[in-house]
Amino acid sequence: MPKNKTHKGTAKRVRVTGKGKLRRQRVGRRHLMESKPTKLTRRLEGTTDVDASDVPRVKRLLGR
């Protein structure tokens, strides 16, 4: 039986913490920034947890 492969698109978007939690960047901070309020872009800084309903699927994509 062949090895399972990591889904590279997911691997580039999600990081696993030391305790095994899944962290992701917030949506909406990539482009068209000039038209977005500064308050919004500050709120979108940093990372957040992957939603609990998505964790099993994302873990499977990461091969965990």
N, C-alpha and C positions, 0 to 999 in steps of 0.2 A: 504494500500500500504506500503511495507517495506521501511525502510530507505535506502538511498544510502550509499555505503561503500567507504571509501577512498582507493585508490589503494596504498598499502603499499610500493611496489617497487618504485613508483614515489615519495611518501612522503619521503623516505630515501635519494633521490637524489636531490630534489628541495626544496629550502627554499623560503618563501614568506616574502618580506620586509615589513616595516611599511606602505609604500605607496601602497602595493599590487603588486609590481613587482616580477617576478620570477627569482631567481638566481640559478645557477648550477655550479658545479666544471668543470674544463676543462678536456677534454679527453686526455688520454695518460700518466698519472702520477701514475699508480697503480703498475706496475711491469715491469721487464726487463729494469730497470733504468740504469744498468751498461753500456749498449750498446748505450744509448742515450746521446747526447752532453749536457753538463752542461748548455749551452746557451738555448737549447730547454726546459730543465726542469725548468729553471728560468722563461722562457716566459709562461709556463703553470701554474704558481703559481696563487693562488687566485681564485676568482669566476667571472663569466660572466653572462650576461642576457640570458635567454632562447630566442631563435629566435622567431621573431614576428609571423611567420607562424605556430609555434608549441604552442603558448600561449593558444589558445582556447582549444586544446586537453588536454594539461597538466592541465589547470584549471578544466576541466571536471573530469579528473582522481583524482584530489585533492578534488573534491566535492565543488568547489567554483562557 
